[in-house]
Amino acid sequence: QVRLVESGGGLVQPGGSLRLSCAASGSGFTINVMGWYRQAPGNQRELVATITSSSTTNYKDSVKGRFTISRDNAKNTVNLQMNSLKPEDTAVYYCNVKYYGRPFESWGQGTQVTVSS
């Protein structure tokens, strides 16, 4: 059974930083892309950042230069370092994993990030 465990969300003031982490276990399948998505109230879930097994990254335009995604292939973990946070970054952040040769994907339970003074 696939398990994605997220950590690191919380409340931070504008301009502050947070680091999200996600550990994947139990799938038995080879992980291809790992990433982070977010969903704010009333909005659709949107891609924040992804990283492939060869460390190719992709970012939502509004987070470029502020967020950095990284992964440890040996540990099946993915991190999202978020700097210069803005109130519009407030959302529930979800870890996502896609597998080689598999049509399905896995999602974490979500972690709340709130940017407010």
Residue pairs with C-beta under 8 A, 6 or more apart in sequence:
1 26
2 24
2 25
2 26
2 27
2 97
2 106
3 24
3 25
3 26
4 22
4 23
4 24
4 95
4 97
4 106
4 107
4 108
4 109
5 22
5 23
5 25
5 108
6 20
6 21
6 22
6 93
6 94
6 95
6 108
6 109
6 110
6 111
7 20
7 21
7 22
7 111
8 18
8 19
8 20
8 21
8 111
9 18
9 20
9 93
9 111
9 112
9 113
10 18
10 112
10 113
10 114
11 114
11 115
11 116
12 18
12 85
12 113
12 114
12 115
13 115
13 116
13 117
14 85
14 86
14 87
14 115
14 116
14 117
15 84
15 85
16 85
16 115
17 81
17 82
17 83
17 84
17 85
18 82
18 85
18 113
19 79
19 80
19 81
19 82
20 36
20 79
20 80
20 82
20 93
20 95
20 111
20 113
21 77
21 78
21 79
21 80
22 34
22 36
22 77
22 78
22 79
22 95
22 108
23 75
23 76
23 77
24 31
24 34
24 76
24 77
24 78
24 95
24 97
24 106
25 76
27 97
27 99
27 106
29 99
29 100
29 101
29 102
30 99
30 100
30 101
31 53
31 73
31 76
31 97
31 98
31 99
31 100
32 52
32 53
32 98
32 99
32 100
33 50
33 51
33 52
33 53
33 96
33 97
33 98
34 50
34 51
34 71
34 78
34 95
34 96
34 97
34 98
35 47
35 48
35 49
35 50
35 51
35 69
35 78
35 95
35 96
35 97
35 98
36 48
36 49
36 50
36 69
36 78
36 80
36 93
36 94
36 95
36 96
37 45
37 46
37 47
37 48
37 93
37 94
37 96
38 45
38 46
38 48
38 89
38 91
38 92
38 93
38 94
38 113
39 45
39 46
39 91
39 92
39 94
39 110
40 90
40 91
40 92
43 91
45 94
46 60
47 58
47 60
48 59
48 60
48 63
48 67
48 80
48 93
49 57
49 58
49 59
49 60
49 63
49 67
49 69
49 80
50 57
50 58
50 69
50 96
51 57
51 58
51 69
51 70
51 71
51 78
53 73
55 71
57 69
59 67
59 69
62 88
63 82
63 89
66 82
66 83
66 84
66 85
67 80
67 81
67 82
67 83
68 80
68 81
68 83
69 78
69 79
69 80
69 81
70 78
70 79
70 81
71 77
71 78
71 79
72 78
78 95
80 93
82 89
82 113
85 113
85 115
86 115
87 115
87 116
88 115
89 113
89 115
90 113
90 114
90 115
90 116
91 113
92 110
92 111
92 112
92 113
93 110
93 111
93 112
93 113
94 107
94 108
94 109
94 110
94 111
95 107
95 108
96 105
96 106
96 107
96 108
97 105
97 106
98 105
99 105
99 106
